[in-house]
Amino acid sequence: MIGLFQFMHNSPTTLQDWLSLLETRHSKEIDMGLERVAAVKNRLNIQYECPLIVVGGTNGKGSTCAMLESILLQAGYKVGLYSKPHFLDFNERARINGESVADDVFIKAFAEVEQQRADVSLTYFEFTTLAICKLLAEAKLDVVILEVGLGGRLDAVNVFDGDVAIVTSVDIDHVDYLGDTREKIGFEKAGIFRAGKAAICSDPIPPQSLIAHAEHIGADLRLFGRDFNYNGDKQQWNFAGRAQRRNSLGYPSLRGANQLLNASAVLAALEVLKQELPVGAQEIRNGLAMVDLPGRFQVMPGRPAVVLDVAHNPHAAATLSQNLDNMGFHAYTYAVFGSMLDKDIDGVITQIKGKIDHWCLADLPLPRAATAAQIHDKLLAAGVMQDAEHSIQNFDSPEAAYAYALKRAGENDRIAVFGSFLTVAGAMKARKAIAAELRHH
């Protein structure tokens, strides 16, 4: 077998070249099943010598991972995190001790996966998942957190056995792959649970299929409301687990109505791991106060108010709608919105249309995205008005839609950028370009 050095010599030399190659290689963007991934994982001999936390769910995964990472870093542990998708740089997907992993580390890991996969065809997501899991396993960490992509049971991350598995919420999303009911989706999400290991669910009304699967395999199921809970007032909140209480906690710096549910799941996981990873009350307070996560009800400084939120299904859109209500008065609200075609766009519109005055719809740079024109038709079908106070405009990119909204909005208005990660990433790019131009002048 040729050595890794010689192999790397013949491989792409930049991270961007690797990513371009992976994007074109496998015929399917999503190819469900674990046999191919498991085979390559075994050849790579990826093993974790530290506690492994796996986080799945429809919404709230990113927030839950970010809080876990922040608290564990505050407690002085060496923490690895795999999360996705990214906004501006692929490097955002892997973090070690809170810092994005450097290009050369990715390139080495990609070369190792390429060498070991031989004749096995992997999707972009499968290949990059194995590379990131490999580099995290080699980083001599105290704890690793892996965020599940689509579903759970057949997701590439599920070739790894978590010491603790968290399912944050179960709602309708990815219907073509996961099924069209919460019961079907709950079964898919529960696929990350393991026999004899802690299985945490922070959904207040978990599907029966999730509970039944956990019981069938003999997982240590911990349900919100039964095994852990929270209560609070305007100043602080308290957590109660099976055998551990945490009192007088400050609210997470992440805004939004569901963050205490996510924080409760985090503290339930830390209760399970209290022997291996003890964490003090002050470290929890600091971790929750300092947690930062782009694109989750992220309110940017300045006027008009700009909110970035990756709400792309009805459940997340309902939460966004509630959070917008809690923001106080704004004369007009502009929406910059773009979505994948396989999403329940009608359901998203139903949840949020009452909060939006002016819609700026964006085409997205992927074949499976809905066009602005398609979303436009759905808005009209949902009864969205066009008159002196309401409008719908189509744009060829999120950047163009955001620039238009920024030009139109007064300083007492607000702009809500939501939908696909690509929509929010486009607005982030536009904001970055505007800031660079202002510095230049």
N, C-alpha and C positions, 0 to 999 in steps of 0.2 A: 504493500500500500504506500502511495506517495506520502511524504511527510507534509505536515501542515504548512511549513514555511514555503516549500515548493508549490504546494497547492495554492496558497495565498498569492504567490507570485503570478499565477495565471488567472486570478480572479479579479473582479472589479476592485478598483483601488480607492474609491471614495464611497461614502455612505449613500450619497445621492445616486450613484451608478448602481449600487446594490439594489436600492429601492425601485429604481426604474426597471431593472431586470426582473425583480420579483412581481412587479405589477403586470408584466406581460406574459408571465410564464404559464400559470395554471389556467385552464379554460374557464373554471368557475370561480367567482369571487367568494362564494360561500359553498362549502362542500361538506355536508354534515357527516359525522362518523369519526371514530377515534383510532381505528386500526392503523392507518398510515402514520399518524402522529405518535402513537404509542411505540411503533416499531423504531422510529428514528430516535425517540426519547431514550429507549433502551440502549441503542447503539452509542448514544452520547453519554450514557451513564450519569444522567442528571439526578443527584440526590441531595436532599436538604438535611444538614446536621443540626438545624435550629427549628423552633416552632414555625409552622406554616399556617397562615390564615387565608382562606379563600372566600371572596366576597362576590355574591351574585344577586340578582333581583332585577326588576323592571326599571325602577327609578331609585335613586339614592345611593347607588354603588360608589360613585366617585366621592360623594361627601363622606360616606362611611370610611372608605380607604384613607381619605385625607385626614380625618380625625384620628384614626388609629395611628397613622404615621406621625402626626404632630405630637400626640401624647407620648408615644414611645420614644421619640427623639428628645422630648423634654426630660424623660426619665433616664437619658444617657445611653440608650441602646443604639447599636448599629442596625439601621433599618433599610431594607430593600423593598421597593414598591414597583409593581407593574400595573399601569393603568392605561386606558385608551378610550376613544381615539385621541389624537393630538390636535392642537389648534394650529400652531405656526411651525413647529419643528418636530420631526419624528423622535428626537432625543427626549422629548417630554414623556414618552411612554415608559421609560425606565429611570428610576431615581434611586440613588444610594446616599443615605444620610441627607436627604432633602435636596440633593443636587442632581440635575439631569446627567445621564451617563454620556461620556465623550465619544466622538465619532470612532476613534481607533479601537475602543473597547467593543463597540457594535461590529465593526468590520471583522475583528478577530472571531467573534462569536458567530457571525454569518458564515465565515469561511469554514468553521468547524461543523456547522449544520450542513452546509453544502457538501463537505467531504463525506459525512456519515450518511446522508440521505440516499446516496448512490442512485438507484433507479426509482425511488419513491417520489411521487409527485405531491408537492405541498402547496396549499394556497398561500398567498401573501400573509394572511393572518396566522396560519399554522406555522409557517417558517419563522416569522418574526417572534411569535410566542415562544417557540423552542429556543431561539437565540437568546432572548431576554431571560428566560428561566435558567438557561445555562450560565450566563454571565452573573446572575444573582447567586446561583449555587456556588460559584467559585469566589465570591467576594468576602467570604468569612464574616457573615452577618449574624446578629443575635436573633433576628426575626425577619421573615419575608411575608409580604402581603401581595396576593395575586387577585386582580380584578377579572372576573369572568366576562367574556364578550357576550355572545348571543345565547340565550337559554341557560344551559348548565350541563345537562346530561351528555350532550354531544359536542360541547364546546372544547376546543383544544386544551384549555387550562385544566379540564377535568381528567387529564392523564396524571395529574398530581394529586396525592392524597393529603388534604388539609387536616391539621390537628384540630382546627376549629373552622366550621363553615357557617357563613352568615347569608341568609336570604333577606334582603331589605324590604322588598315589596313585590307583589304579584299583580300585574295588570295586563291588559290586552296590548300586545305589541308583537311585531314580527310574525303576524298571523300565518303567513305562507310556510314558515318553518316550525312554529311552536304550537299551532292550533288556535282556535277562535274562541275559547272559553278560558276563564280563570282556572278551572279544574285541570284542563289539559296543560296549560302553561305552568301551573303549580307543580305538576308531576315533573316537567322538564327542569324547572329550577331546583327541585329537591334532589336532582341527580348528583349534586355536589356533596351531599351528605355522605358520611361514612359510618359503618358499623362501629359502635363503641366510642365514637368521637362526638364532641359537642356539635349540635346542629341548632343554630339560633335563627329564629324568624321574628322580625320586628314588624311585620304586617299585622295590624290590629285584627283583621278578619282573614286568617290564613285559609287557603283552599283546603278542603278535606283531603284531596289527593296528596298534598304535601305532608300532612300529618300522618296519613296512612303509610306513605312510603318510608318516612322516618321510623315509624313503629315496625314496619315489615323488616327493615334491614337491621334494627336494633341500635339506631343512633340515639344519642343522649339529647332528645329534643327539648329546647328551651323556647317557650312561646311568650311573646309580649302579652302582658295582662295576666298570665298564669305563673310564669317563672321569673319574670322581671318586669319592672314598671317604673314610671316616674310621676312626680307631681311637682307643682311649682307655682310661684306667684310672679309678679312683675319683676322682682329683683333677682330671684335665684330659683334653683330647682334641686330636687333630690332624686337619687336613684336607689331603688331597692332590688337586689338580686336574690338568688336562692339563699346565700349565706353571707352576703356582703351588702352594706349600705354605704352610700356616698351622699353626704349632706352639704348644703350651702354651696352648691356649684354655680359658677357664672354661666350665662348662656353662651353657646358657641358663636364665634364671630361670623360664621356662615349664616346669612339671612334666610328666612323662609319658615313656613309653617311646619314642615316635616322634620326639621333638624333635630328636635328632641327625640323623636322616634329613632333616627339614625344614631344619635349620641348614646341612647339607651342600649342599642345593640352593641356598640363599641364597648361600653362598660360591662355588658354581659360577657363579651369575649375576653376582656381583661380579667374578669372574675374567674373564668375557666383556667386562664393561664397564670394565675397569681403565684403559683410556686415557681414556674420557670421565668416569669417576667414580672416581678413585683413592681407595682407603680403606686406612688403616694398621692394623697389628695391634692397637694399643691401642684404636682406635675400634671394631674388631670386638668386642674383649673387653667394652668398656663397653656397646656396643649390646646384646649378648647378656645381659649382667648386668641391664640396666635394662628389657628388653622386658616389656610388660604386655599381657595379653589376657584380657578377662573371659570366663568361661564355658567355658574349656578346662582341664579338671582344675584348677579354681581352688579352693584350699582356704582357707576363710575363717577368720579368727582367732576364738578362743573355743572354748567347749565347750557342748554336744556339737560334735564336728567336723562341719562342713558342706562338702560338695564340690559345686561347680556344674560341669556338663559337658554340652555340647550333643551328646552321643553319641546319634545317631538312626538308625544302621544297624549291621549286625552287626560290621563291621570296626572301627568306632569303639567299639562296646560291648565288644569283645574287649580293646581297648586300655584302656578304663576299668576292666574287670575286673582286668587285670594291674596297673594303677596302684593300685587299691584294695588288692590283695594286698601291695603295697610300703609301705603306710601304717603297718603295725604293728597291734597287737591293739586291737580294739573289741568290746565285749560283744555289742551288737546293731547291725545296719545297717538303717536305714529307707530305702526308696526313695520319692521323689516322682517319678512318671513319667507323662508324657502324650506322645502321638505323633500324627502325621498318619496317616490310614488307608492312604495309598499306600506307606508304609514297610514293610519286612520286620519287622514287630513280633515274629513268631514267632522269627526269627533273632536279634533283639536279646535276647529272653527267654532263649533257649538259651545265649547267651554269658555272661549275668550272673546267672541265677537262683540259682546256688550261693552267691552273695555276699550275697543279700538275705534278711533275716528277716521284715520287715514292709513290705508294699507299700501305698503311699498313691497311688491312681490319680486322675488329674485329667481332667475334661472341658476342652477347649480352645475358645477363642472363634472358631473358624473352621468353616465348613460341611464342609471336607474333613478335619477332624480325626476320629480314632477317639474314641468315647465311652469313659468309664471302664468302663462295663458291658461293652463289646466287649473291652477289654484284660483285664478280669477273667476273661471266658470263656477267653481265650487262655492265661492263667496256669494256670487249672484244667486245661485240655487238656494243658499242658506238665508237669503233675504237681506244681505248687506246692502245698504243704501248707497247711492251716489247722488249727492246734492251739494249745496253750498257748504255744508258742514262735514260732509263725508266724501271720501274718494278712494279709488283703487287704481294703482299705477303698476305697470309691468317694467322690469329692468332685466338686462342680460347678465347681471352679476350682483352678489350681495354688496360688493364695494359701491357699485353705482346706486343701488337702492338706498344704502346708508348715506351716501353723499347727498342724495336728493332730500332725504328726511332731515338731515342736518341743516340743509339750506332753507327748508320750509319751516322748521319748528322754531317757535319763539322761546324766549328764555324761561317762560313759565310752563312750557309744554314738556313732554317726555317722549323718548324713543325706546320702544321695547324691541330688541333684536332677539328672535327666537326661532325654534325649529331645529333643523339639522345642525350638527357640529360645523359643517361647512358654511352655514349662514353666519354663525357667530364668529368663526375664523375669518371670514371675509370682512366683517365689520371691524374686527381687531386689526387686520392688515390696514384697512382704511384709516383707522385711528392712529396707527403707528406712522403711516405716511404723512398724515396731517401734522402730527407732532414733529416729525423730522423737518418738514417744510417750515414750520414756525421757528424751529431752532436755527434753520439756515438763514432765515430773514432777521 
